[in-house]
Amino acid sequence: MRLSSSFFINNRKKLMDHLPEETAVLIFAGEAAAMCADTEYRFLPDRNFWHLTGLDYQRGKLILIKHKGDLFETRLYAPVKDAMVERWHGKTMSFEELAELSGI
């Protein structure tokens, strides 16, 4: 079962309501830790990153910028799709899919 993007949009709004004006928040998703030279542990995203985006995606970055008033800006950065990485670690989502799931 997948939560709708409105849930994560609301989480970001709640966070921004508690921050002072002209503030920025930067959150990293993290990376899977290496078990040995060619194996990684199962990836678990940073809890704050997941709570605000709903994404289980390595090396993602979320930037939230609160402007004056109730205006805020949301930016999501994700690694570029790499055919060699996908060959060994499986398919990754496109940026459009990430944006749709997170509501960004």
All heavy atoms as an XYZ file, in Angstrom:
849
protein
N       0.836     -1.174      0.000
C       0.000      0.000      0.000
C       0.887      1.245      0.000
O       1.859      1.330      0.735
C      -0.875      0.006      1.250
C      -1.797      1.178      1.306
S      -2.879      1.040      2.731
C      -2.655      2.631      3.422
N       0.576      2.171     -0.828
C       1.349      3.408     -0.976
C       0.507      4.585     -0.527
O      -0.663      4.691     -0.893
C       1.736      3.560     -2.439
C       2.570      4.739     -2.710
C       3.952      4.261     -3.131
N       4.791      5.414     -3.295
C       5.923      5.569     -2.662
N       6.363      4.649     -1.864
N       6.641      6.630     -2.849
N       1.073      5.475      0.270
C       0.378      6.685      0.694
C       0.316      7.662     -0.471
O       1.209      7.701     -1.311
C       1.103      7.330      1.870
C       1.157      6.499      3.152
C       2.090      7.159      4.162
C      -0.225      6.354      3.745
N      -0.730      8.466     -0.511
C      -0.859      9.434     -1.604
C       0.118     10.584     -1.410
O       0.571     10.875     -0.299
C      -2.287      9.964     -1.679
O      -2.524     10.847     -0.605
N       0.436     11.257     -2.498
C       1.374     12.372     -2.437
C       0.852     13.515     -1.568
O       1.638     14.264     -0.990
C       1.695     12.876     -3.838
O       0.524     13.358     -4.465
N      -0.466     13.631     -1.419
C      -1.027     14.702     -0.585
C      -0.600     14.559      0.877
O      -0.451     15.560      1.581
C      -2.553     14.745     -0.702
O      -3.108     13.539     -0.228
N      -0.379     13.333      1.339
C       0.095     13.103      2.700
C       1.459     13.765      2.903
O       1.698     14.450      3.893
C       0.181     11.599      2.973
C       0.774     11.248      4.312
C       0.024     11.336      5.465
C       2.094     10.843      4.409
C       0.567     11.022      6.706
C       2.654     10.524      5.634
C       1.881     10.614      6.784
N       2.359     13.591      1.932
C       3.706     14.133      2.042
C       3.717     15.647      1.805
O       4.500     16.362      2.423
C       4.640     13.393      1.092
C       4.644     11.920      1.365
C       4.003     11.034      0.523
C       5.240     11.421      2.509
C       3.975      9.678      0.798
C       5.225     10.063      2.796
C       4.586      9.191      1.942
N       2.848     16.118      0.940
C       2.705     17.563      0.733
C       2.272     18.218      2.038
O       2.811     19.257      2.436
C       1.692     17.851     -0.397
C       2.262     17.386     -1.737
C       1.324     19.327     -0.436
C       1.251     17.368     -2.867
N       1.325     17.601      2.719
C       0.838     18.125      4.001
C       1.942     18.099      5.062
O       2.060     19.029      5.861
C      -0.380     17.325      4.465
C      -1.069     17.973      5.623
O      -1.243     19.186      5.655
N      -1.482     17.167      6.592
N       2.764     17.049      5.079
C       3.878     16.973      6.030
C       4.863     18.122      5.813
O       5.344     18.724      6.772
C       4.614     15.639      5.909
C       3.809     14.488      6.432
O       2.824     14.667      7.132
N       4.217     13.282      6.070
N       5.161     18.419      4.538
C       6.068     19.526      4.250
C       5.458     20.856      4.673
O       6.140     21.721      5.231
C       6.425     19.544      2.760
C       7.286     18.369      2.337
C       7.831     18.524      0.937
N       6.828     18.537     -0.093
C       6.359     17.462     -0.726
N       6.821     16.254     -0.412
N       5.467     17.577     -1.673
N       4.170     21.016      4.442
C       3.478     22.259      4.831
C       3.525     22.448      6.344
O       3.803     23.545      6.836
C       2.031     22.204      4.340
C       1.133     23.303      4.838
C       0.981     24.393      3.824
C      -0.033     25.432      4.234
N       0.434     26.331      5.275
N       3.270     21.386      7.097
C       3.316     21.471      8.567
C       4.704     21.891      9.057
O       4.822     22.708      9.959
C       2.943     20.128      9.197
C       1.484     19.798      9.140
C       1.258     18.441      9.794
C      -0.116     17.915      9.555
N      -0.301     16.560     10.113
N       5.743     21.305      8.469
C       7.108     21.670      8.862
C       7.364     23.141      8.572
O       7.874     23.871      9.422
C       8.134     20.805      8.122
C       9.594     21.223      8.298
C      10.031     21.075      9.754
C      10.489     20.425      7.381
N       7.001     23.586      7.398
C       7.281     24.968      7.013
C       6.496     25.966      7.860
O       6.971     27.068      8.105
C       6.982     25.173      5.521
C       7.860     24.333      4.616
S       9.624     24.391      4.989
C      10.056     25.923      4.241
N       5.320     25.579      8.333
C       4.527     26.457      9.200
C       5.234     26.740     10.524
O       4.987     27.755     11.151
C       3.151     25.850      9.481
C       2.233     25.900      8.264
O       2.534     26.664      7.319
O       1.221     25.175      8.262
N       6.115     25.842     10.953
C       6.810     25.997     12.231
C       8.165     26.692     12.115
O       8.799     26.965     13.127
C       7.006     24.626     12.890
C       5.752     24.063     13.449
N       4.791     23.473     12.662
C       5.281     24.027     14.712
C       3.791     23.081     13.425
N       4.060     23.404     14.676
N       8.607     26.960     10.899
C       9.923     27.574     10.710
C       9.810     29.085     10.543
O       8.823     29.587     10.012
C      10.598     26.989      9.467
C      10.958     25.515      9.533
C      11.531     25.068      8.201
C      11.951     25.260     10.652
N      10.833     29.822     10.975
C      10.830     31.273     10.758
C      11.015     31.595      9.274
O      11.510     30.767      8.503
C      12.018     31.765     11.588
C      12.854     30.581     11.858
C      11.985     29.373     11.741
N      10.635     32.810      8.897
C      10.784     33.243      7.509
C      12.257     33.267      7.110
O      13.139     33.417      7.951
C      10.177     34.629      7.331
C       8.674     34.637      7.455
C       8.075     36.028      7.276
O       8.841     37.021      7.232
O       6.849     36.113      7.180
N      12.505     33.133      5.802
C      13.857     33.154      5.239
C      14.728     32.043      5.832
O      15.876     32.262      6.201
C      14.517     34.524      5.444
C      13.721     35.685      4.882
C      13.487     35.600      3.380
O      14.382     35.130      2.660
O      12.401     35.989      2.934
N      14.160     30.845      5.903
C      14.861     29.677      6.433
C      14.930     28.597      5.358
O      14.013     28.449      4.563
C      14.111     29.110      7.658
O      14.008     30.125      8.636
C      14.829     27.922      8.242
N      16.019     27.838      5.364
C      16.163     26.714      4.441
C      16.425     25.438      5.230
O      17.082     25.460      6.262
C      17.299     26.960      3.468
N      15.888     24.329      4.723
C      16.092     23.011      5.328
C      16.659     22.099      4.240
O      16.124     22.041      3.137
C      14.760     22.427      5.849
C      14.957     21.019      6.371
C      14.154     23.322      6.906
N      17.739     21.403      4.545
C      18.355     20.471      3.609
C      18.382     19.097      4.258
O      18.901     18.938      5.361
C      19.789     20.917      3.282
C      20.633     19.987      2.435
C      20.011     19.772      1.071
C      22.042     20.527      2.301
N      17.809     18.105      3.564
C      17.742     16.744      4.107
C      18.245     15.771      3.041
O      17.820     15.823      1.890
C      16.308     16.374      4.528
C      15.819     17.347      5.597
C      16.248     14.941      5.037
C      14.376     17.157      5.979
N      19.152     14.889      3.451
C      19.697     13.869      2.560
C      18.990     12.536      2.807
O      18.701     12.194      3.950
C      21.192     13.675      2.817
C      22.012     14.892      2.503
C      22.394     15.757      3.513
C      22.391     15.159      1.212
C      23.147     16.876      3.239
C      23.153     16.286      0.913
C      23.528     17.149      1.934
N      18.771     11.769      1.747
C      18.162     10.446      1.876
C      19.144      9.433      2.452
O      18.759      8.530      3.175
C      17.661      9.956      0.526
N      20.423      9.587      2.119
C      21.442      8.653      2.577
C      21.822      7.655      1.501
O      21.348      7.726      0.367
N      22.687      6.710      1.871
C      23.138      5.654      0.966
C      23.186      4.337      1.717
O      23.351      4.316      2.928
C      24.548      5.953      0.448
C      24.624      7.106     -0.504
C      26.014      7.238     -1.104
O      26.496      6.248     -1.704
O      26.595      8.310     -0.962
N      23.085      3.256      0.969
C      23.206      1.929      1.570
C      24.656      1.696      2.003
O      25.586      2.064      1.287
C      22.776      0.849      0.577
N      24.814      1.102      3.155
C      26.154      0.795      3.655
C      26.682     -0.466      2.978
O      25.923     -1.396      2.682
C      26.107      0.591      5.167
N      27.980     -0.496      2.740
C      28.604     -1.659      2.107
C      28.754     -2.790      3.118
O      29.249     -2.586      4.219
C      29.958     -1.283      1.546
N      28.290     -3.968      2.724
C      28.441     -5.156      3.555
C      29.828     -5.753      3.310
O      30.519     -6.173      4.223
C      27.351     -6.175      3.203
C      27.325     -7.395      4.077
S      26.045     -8.596      3.598
C      24.544     -7.660      3.673
N      30.211     -5.803      2.027
C      31.543     -6.230      1.611
C      31.817     -5.551      0.269
O      31.070     -4.674     -0.134
C      31.652     -7.748      1.541
S      30.530     -8.516      0.385
N      32.834     -5.945     -0.412
C      33.253     -5.244     -1.629
C      32.168     -5.164     -2.707
O      32.090     -4.191     -3.442
C      34.490     -5.908     -2.205
N      31.329     -6.175     -2.817
C      30.340     -6.168     -3.894
C      28.899     -6.341     -3.417
O      28.012     -6.627     -4.215
C      30.676     -7.239     -4.923
C      30.649     -8.639     -4.330
O      30.545     -8.758     -3.100
O      30.735     -9.608     -5.104
N      28.643     -6.161     -2.147
C      27.301     -6.330     -1.607
C      26.984     -5.186     -0.648
O      27.828     -4.770      0.126
C      27.173     -7.667     -0.844
O      27.593     -8.715     -1.711
C      25.747     -7.927     -0.407
N      25.748     -4.712     -0.736
C      25.313     -3.645      0.163
C      24.195     -4.150      1.058
O      23.443     -5.052      0.694
C      24.791     -2.457     -0.642
C      25.843     -1.779     -1.488
C      25.262     -0.678     -2.355
O      24.035     -0.664     -2.580
O      26.042      0.165     -2.818
N      24.089     -3.542      2.235
C      22.934     -3.803      3.087
C      21.704     -3.189      2.442
O      21.819     -2.295      1.600
C      23.137     -3.178      4.481
C      24.145     -3.902      5.333
C      25.425     -3.390      5.512
C      23.811     -5.091      5.971
C      26.353     -4.038      6.300
C      24.738     -5.756      6.763
C      25.997     -5.230      6.922
O      26.911     -5.891      7.702
N      20.541     -3.642      2.847
C      19.296     -3.084      2.337
C      19.247     -1.588      2.677
O      19.539     -1.192      3.788
C      18.101     -3.798      2.972
C      16.790     -3.291      2.480
C      15.646     -4.140      3.026
N      14.415     -3.436      2.787
C      13.681     -2.849      3.724
N      14.035     -2.934      4.985
N      12.586     -2.204      3.410
N      18.876     -0.774      1.707
C      18.825      0.672      1.912
C      17.558      1.077      2.653
O      16.458      0.657      2.306
C      18.873      1.407      0.568
C      18.657      2.880      0.710
C      19.620      3.684      1.302
C      17.491      3.465      0.274
C      19.425      5.040      1.450
C      17.281      4.827      0.409
C      18.250      5.619      1.000
N      17.739      1.885      3.671
C      16.624      2.505      4.375
C      16.865      4.006      4.357
O      17.904      4.469      4.831
C      16.538      2.012      5.820
C      16.201      0.540      5.994
C      16.337      0.134      7.450
C      14.792      0.268      5.495
N      15.927      4.786      3.787
C      16.152      6.232      3.706
C      16.098      6.884      5.082
O      15.506      6.338      6.016
C      15.004      6.710      2.826
C      13.923      5.716      3.053
C      14.623      4.400      3.259
N      16.708      8.049      5.177
C      16.597      8.845      6.388
C      15.104      9.027      6.690
O      14.307      9.294      5.798
C      17.266     10.205      6.154
C      17.086     11.131      7.327
O      17.851     11.007      8.291
O      16.164     11.970      7.263
N      14.727      8.868      7.938
C      13.303      8.926      8.308
C      12.676     10.268      7.992
O      11.521     10.341      7.585
C      13.137      8.601      9.783
C      13.442      7.167     10.081
C      13.353      6.887     11.548
N      13.692      5.492     11.782
C      13.857      4.977     12.963
N      13.736      5.722     14.037
N      14.165      3.706     13.098
N      13.423     11.343      8.194
C      12.891     12.667      7.896
C      12.687     12.845      6.396
O      11.690     13.419      5.956
C      13.818     13.760      8.437
C      13.883     13.730      9.940
O      12.867     13.713     10.615
N      15.097     13.696     10.462
N      13.631     12.339      5.611
C      13.503     12.400      4.149
C      12.259     11.645      3.706
O      11.465     12.144      2.904
C      14.755     11.826      3.486
C      14.746     11.911      1.986
C      15.149     13.073      1.361
C      14.346     10.838      1.218
C      15.150     13.161     -0.026
C      14.345     10.910     -0.158
C      14.743     12.083     -0.783
N      12.071     10.437      4.226
C      10.893      9.655      3.846
C       9.603     10.338      4.304
O       8.631     10.384      3.551
C      10.954      8.238      4.423
C       9.833      7.424      3.878
C       9.843      6.684      2.736
C       8.507      7.302      4.413
N       8.614      6.116      2.519
C       7.772      6.485      3.548
C       7.875      7.812      5.534
C       6.439      6.157      3.762
C       6.542      7.489      5.751
C       5.846      6.676      4.872
N       9.588     10.883      5.505
C       8.391     11.526      6.046
C       7.965     12.722      5.191
O       6.772     13.003      5.068
C       8.652     11.981      7.489
C       7.481     12.609      8.151
N       6.400     11.891      8.598
C       7.211     13.909      8.445
C       5.520     12.712      9.136
N       5.981     13.942      9.052
N       8.916     13.396      4.588
C       8.606     14.583      3.790
C       8.438     14.304      2.301
O       7.858     15.114      1.586
C       9.691     15.643      3.988
C       9.811     16.183      5.420
C      11.044     17.053      5.556
C       8.558     16.936      5.812
N       8.929     13.143      1.834
C       8.842     12.845      0.394
C       8.134     11.530      0.075
O       7.586     11.376     -1.004
C      10.241     12.782     -0.251
O      10.956     11.675      0.317
C      11.003     14.067     -0.067
N       8.237     10.551      0.976
C       7.689      9.224      0.695
C       8.576      8.407     -0.226
O       8.165      7.358     -0.714
N       9.794      8.863     -0.448
C      10.680      8.199     -1.397
C      11.713      7.334     -0.694
O      12.329      7.747      0.279
C      11.400      9.235     -2.265
C      10.490     10.136     -3.098
C      11.320     11.181     -3.817
C       9.659      9.323     -4.071
N      11.903      6.156     -1.237
C      12.908      5.201     -0.769
C      14.001      5.187     -1.843
O      14.099      4.253     -2.630
C      12.242      3.836     -0.620
C      13.178      2.783     -0.100
O      14.309      3.120      0.274
O      12.776      1.604     -0.078
N      14.768      6.278     -1.909
C      15.680      6.502     -3.030
C      17.038      6.953     -2.520
O      17.131      7.947     -1.811
C      15.076      7.571     -3.953
C      15.624      7.573     -5.345
C      15.151      6.677     -6.287
C      16.614      8.451     -5.716
C      15.651      6.670     -7.570
C      17.129      8.451     -6.993
C      16.641      7.559     -7.923
O      17.149      7.541     -9.187
N      18.087      6.244     -2.891
C      19.434      6.574     -2.421
C      19.946      7.880     -3.026
O      19.649      8.195     -4.174
C      20.412      5.467     -2.806
C      20.194      4.182     -2.054
C      21.339      3.238     -2.269
O      22.466      3.539     -1.898
N      21.052      2.087     -2.861
N      20.721      8.584     -2.251
C      21.413      9.806     -2.666
C      20.471     10.931     -3.074
O      20.884     11.863     -3.760
C      22.431      9.516     -3.772
C      23.564      8.616     -3.293
C      24.592      8.320     -4.354
N      24.097      7.606     -5.521
C      23.856      6.298     -5.563
N      24.058      5.564     -4.504
N      23.418      5.734     -6.657
N      19.222     10.869     -2.658
C      18.297     11.968     -2.921
C      18.545     13.122     -1.959
O      19.075     12.929     -0.863
N      18.185     14.315     -2.380
C      18.329     15.504     -1.535
C      17.048     16.317     -1.630
O      16.504     16.500     -2.702
C      19.519     16.342     -2.001
C      20.843     15.638     -1.828
C      21.903     16.246     -2.712
C      23.144     15.396     -2.752
N      22.986     14.180     -3.530
N      16.595     16.799     -0.498
C      15.397     17.625     -0.433
C      15.784     18.972      0.153
O      16.439     19.027      1.200
C      14.332     16.961      0.449
C      13.074     17.783      0.695
C      12.276     17.927     -0.600
C      12.228     17.137      1.772
N      15.398     20.034     -0.535
C      15.642     21.381     -0.031
C      14.302     22.092      0.072
O      13.541     22.150     -0.901
C      16.585     22.173     -0.954
C      17.935     21.471     -1.056
C      16.748     23.599     -0.447
C      18.893     22.103     -2.021
N      14.018     22.600      1.260
C      12.806     23.382      1.508
C      13.246     24.793      1.886
O      14.094     24.961      2.762
C      11.992     22.771      2.651
C      11.542     21.332      2.463
C      10.993     20.772      3.762
C      10.504     21.251      1.366
N      12.676     25.785      1.230
C      13.041     27.177      1.495
C      11.770     27.943      1.831
O      10.834     27.962      1.035
C      13.724     27.823      0.272
C      14.955     27.012     -0.136
C      14.095     29.277      0.573
C      15.530     27.387     -1.468
N      11.750     28.540      3.024
C      10.586     29.336      3.420
C      10.881     30.804      3.158
O      11.864     31.350      3.650
C      10.249     29.128      4.892
C       8.996     29.884      5.291
C       8.496     29.499      6.637
C       7.199     30.233      6.943
N       6.697     29.877      8.249
N      10.010     31.409      2.376
C      10.125     32.828      2.056
C       9.226     33.613      3.001
O       8.638     33.059      3.918
C       9.733     33.071      0.597
C      10.607     32.339     -0.367
N      11.914     32.677     -0.614
C      10.359     31.241     -1.147
C      12.437     31.863     -1.497
N      11.521     30.967     -1.840
N       9.092     34.887      2.759
C       8.219     35.716      3.591
C       6.769     35.307      3.407
O       6.362     34.875      2.336
C       8.397     37.188      3.245
C       9.769     37.704      3.623
C       9.845     39.194      3.459
C      11.260     39.634      3.694
N      11.485     40.262      4.934
N       6.000     35.417      4.479
C       4.601     35.011      4.431
C       4.484     33.502      4.441
O       5.275     32.805      5.065
N       3.486     32.992      3.747
C       3.265     31.543      3.696
C       3.885     30.900      2.465
O       3.569     29.747      2.144
C       1.760     31.248      3.727
C       1.144     31.538      5.078
O       1.899     31.534      6.072
O      -0.079     31.775      5.141
N       4.744     31.597      1.751
C       5.349     31.060      0.536
C       6.555     30.197      0.872
O       7.403     30.584      1.677
C       5.789     32.199     -0.376
C       4.692     33.116     -0.885
C       5.311     34.261     -1.668
C       3.697     32.363     -1.723
N       6.604     29.012      0.270
C       7.812     28.197      0.401
C       8.071     27.446     -0.889
O       7.187     27.222     -1.693
C       7.763     27.279      1.622
C       6.802     26.133      1.561
C       7.199     24.905      1.066
C       5.512     26.269      2.032
C       6.327     23.835      1.023
C       4.630     25.210      2.001
C       5.039     23.990      1.493
N       9.327     27.105     -1.060
C       9.805     26.464     -2.273
C      10.336     25.082     -1.923
O      10.990     24.907     -0.899
C      10.910     27.351     -2.823
C      11.499     26.962     -4.110
C      12.567     27.971     -4.533
O      12.634     29.086     -3.982
O      13.347     27.597     -5.414
N      10.051     24.104     -2.771
C      10.508     22.736     -2.548
C      11.326     22.285     -3.752
O      10.869     22.404     -4.886
C       9.311     21.782     -2.368
O       8.482     22.275     -1.328
C       9.769     20.386     -2.033
N      12.510     21.747     -3.485
C      13.366     21.232     -4.556
C      13.786     19.814     -4.207
O      14.181     19.534     -3.085
C      14.609     22.094     -4.719
C      14.316     23.510     -5.120
C      15.585     24.295     -5.235
N      15.302     25.699     -5.458
C      16.228     26.609     -5.604
N      17.506     26.274     -5.526
N      15.895     27.864     -5.803
N      13.714     18.943     -5.189
C      14.129     17.556     -5.023
C      15.234     17.269     -6.021
O      15.085     17.533     -7.215
C      12.947     16.611     -5.267
C      13.237     15.121     -5.181
C      13.634     14.734     -3.763
C      12.017     14.326     -5.618
N      16.344     16.741     -5.521
C      17.456     16.365     -6.378
C      17.661     14.866     -6.275
O      17.651     14.300     -5.186
C      18.738     17.090     -5.950
C      18.658     18.582     -6.152
C      18.201     19.410     -5.127
C      19.017     19.155     -7.356
C      18.111     20.780     -5.309
C      18.933     20.526     -7.548
C      18.474     21.329     -6.519
O      18.385     22.685     -6.698
N      17.847     14.228     -7.426
C      18.077     12.787     -7.463
C      19.189     12.502     -8.468
O      19.360     13.241     -9.442
C      16.797     12.066     -7.881
N      19.944     11.433     -8.254
C      21.008     11.091     -9.196
C      20.442     10.798    -10.588
O      19.317     10.309    -10.735
C      21.630      9.822     -8.606
C      21.191      9.783     -7.196
C      19.891     10.508     -7.133
N      21.238     11.097    -11.578
C      20.864     10.815    -12.961
C      20.834      9.302    -13.160
O      21.657      8.575    -12.607
C      21.894     11.465    -13.926
C      21.584     11.120    -15.369
C      21.927     12.959    -13.713
N      19.879      8.824    -13.953
C      19.799      7.386    -14.233
C      21.088      6.930    -14.922
O      21.594      7.596    -15.801
C      18.590      7.081    -15.120
C      17.271      7.227    -14.389
C      16.082      7.020    -15.299
C      15.862      5.619    -15.707
N      15.271      4.713    -14.785
N      21.594      5.793    -14.479
C      22.855      5.262    -14.990
C      22.625      3.807    -15.389
O      22.288      2.967    -14.545
C      23.918      5.373    -13.901
C      25.290      4.902    -14.346
O      25.392      4.158    -15.349
O      26.265      5.269    -13.677
N      22.798      3.501    -16.670
C      22.535      2.146    -17.186
C      23.408      1.094    -16.505
O      22.951     -0.021    -16.236
C      22.747      2.114    -18.695
N      24.646      1.426    -16.193
C      25.537      0.457    -15.555
C      25.088      0.171    -14.122
O      25.093     -0.981    -13.684
C      26.982      0.964    -15.558
C      27.969     -0.064    -15.070
S      27.975     -1.604    -16.019
C      28.764     -1.108    -17.512
N      24.683      1.187    -13.403
C      24.179      0.987    -12.040
C      22.895      0.159    -12.085
O      22.711     -0.762    -11.287
C      23.930      2.347    -11.343
C      23.193      2.154    -10.028
C      25.245      3.066    -11.115
N      22.015      0.461    -13.033
C      20.770     -0.299    -13.155
C      21.026     -1.754    -13.521
O      20.280     -2.636    -13.100
C      19.842      0.355    -14.178
C      19.227      1.637    -13.680
C      18.212      2.217    -14.638
O      18.229      1.872    -15.841
O      17.387      3.013    -14.176
N      22.068     -2.003    -14.269
C      22.392     -3.387    -14.641
C      22.683     -4.226    -13.403
O      22.283     -5.375    -13.304
C      23.595     -3.406    -15.576
C      24.120     -4.824    -15.822
C      25.305     -4.828    -16.717
N      24.819     -4.727    -18.085
C      25.589     -4.564    -19.141
N      26.876     -4.447    -19.005
N      25.071     -4.515    -20.337
N      23.392     -3.657    -12.435
C      23.802     -4.407    -11.258
C      22.867     -4.262    -10.065
O      22.807     -5.151     -9.217
C      25.219     -3.999    -10.851
C      26.209     -4.373    -11.897
C      26.782     -3.557    -12.813
C      26.694     -5.686    -12.182
N      27.606     -4.270    -13.646
C      27.573     -5.594    -13.273
C      26.480     -6.942    -11.617
C      28.238     -6.683    -13.807
C      27.146     -8.038    -12.149
C      28.007     -7.903    -13.220
N      22.151     -3.151     -9.975
C      21.326     -2.900     -8.793
C      19.833     -2.813     -9.082
O      19.044     -2.588     -8.175
C      21.778     -1.602     -8.107
C      23.178     -1.672     -7.606
N      23.524     -2.318     -6.438
C      24.343     -1.204     -8.116
C      24.823     -2.232     -6.263
N      25.349     -1.566     -7.266
N      19.435     -2.965    -10.318
C      18.021     -2.909    -10.664
C      17.603     -1.535    -11.165
O      18.322     -0.560    -11.042
N      16.428     -1.503    -11.750
C      15.899     -0.271    -12.327
C      15.692      0.796    -11.261
O      15.328      0.493    -10.127
C      14.563     -0.533    -13.027
C      14.667     -1.365    -14.276
C      15.210     -0.524    -15.397
C      15.209     -1.312    -16.692
N      15.830     -0.582    -17.765
N      15.915      2.031    -11.655
C      15.637      3.171    -10.789
C      14.507      3.976    -11.402
O      14.263      3.907    -12.610
C      16.892      4.060    -10.621
O      17.335      4.480    -11.911
C      17.994      3.318     -9.896
N      13.834      4.744    -10.564
C      12.714      5.540    -11.042
C      13.220      6.767    -11.791
O      14.280      7.302    -11.478
C      11.853      5.990     -9.869
C      11.071      4.875     -9.230
S       9.948      5.502     -7.971
C      11.024      5.483     -6.563
N      12.422      7.203    -12.753
C      12.746      8.449    -13.452
C      12.411      9.621    -12.539
O      11.689      9.476    -11.552
C      11.932      8.549    -14.740
O      10.557      8.731    -14.432
N      12.924     10.793    -12.887
C      12.640     11.962    -12.070
C      11.145     12.276    -12.083
O      10.577     12.700    -11.082
C      13.451     13.178    -12.529
C      13.407     14.278    -11.532
C      14.175     14.218    -10.384
C      12.564     15.359    -11.710
C      14.116     15.221     -9.433
C      12.508     16.369    -10.767
C      13.280     16.298     -9.627
N      10.479     12.025    -13.205
C       9.036     12.265    -13.296
C       8.273     11.366    -12.325
O       7.322     11.804    -11.676
C       8.537     12.042    -14.730
C       9.013     13.077    -15.727
C      10.472     12.891    -16.151
O      11.026     11.764    -16.020
O      11.063     13.898    -16.591
N       8.690     10.109    -12.213
C       8.054      9.188    -11.265
C       8.301      9.617     -9.828
O       7.391      9.567     -8.989
C       8.580      7.761    -11.478
C       8.162      7.141    -12.785
C       8.882      5.838    -13.073
O      10.115      5.773    -12.875
O       8.203      4.887    -13.501
N       9.516     10.050     -9.534
C       9.832     10.532     -8.192
C       8.973     11.754     -7.840
O       8.455     11.863     -6.738
C      11.314     10.887     -8.075
C      12.298      9.733     -8.206
C      13.717     10.270     -8.305
C      12.163      8.776     -7.044
N       8.845     12.662     -8.783
C       8.058     13.886     -8.564
C       6.584     13.555     -8.353
O       5.922     14.134     -7.493
C       8.218     14.839     -9.749
N       6.073     12.594     -9.094
C       4.665     12.199     -8.949
C       4.397     11.555     -7.594
O       3.406     11.861     -6.934
C       4.270     11.232    -10.067
C       2.834     10.814    -10.033
C       2.488      9.829    -11.125
O       3.168      9.834    -12.169
O       1.552      9.037    -10.915
N       5.275     10.673     -7.161
C       5.089      9.988     -5.883
C       5.196     10.938     -4.695
O       4.476     10.781     -3.709
C       6.111      8.858     -5.728
C       5.929      7.661     -6.645
C       7.120      6.724     -6.517
C       4.646      6.928     -6.308
N       6.098     11.923     -4.791
C       6.328     12.814     -3.666
C       5.457     14.064     -3.700
O       5.312     14.747     -2.688
C       7.794     13.230     -3.634
O       8.099     13.992     -4.786
N       4.889     14.379     -4.855
C       4.096     15.590     -4.972
C       4.954     16.837     -5.106
O       4.505     17.944     -4.860
N       6.182     16.669     -5.526
C       7.098     17.804     -5.688
C       7.180     18.171     -7.156
O       7.397     17.327     -7.982
C       8.503     17.488     -5.134
C       8.399     17.238     -3.640
C       9.481     18.597     -5.444
C       9.679     16.769     -2.999
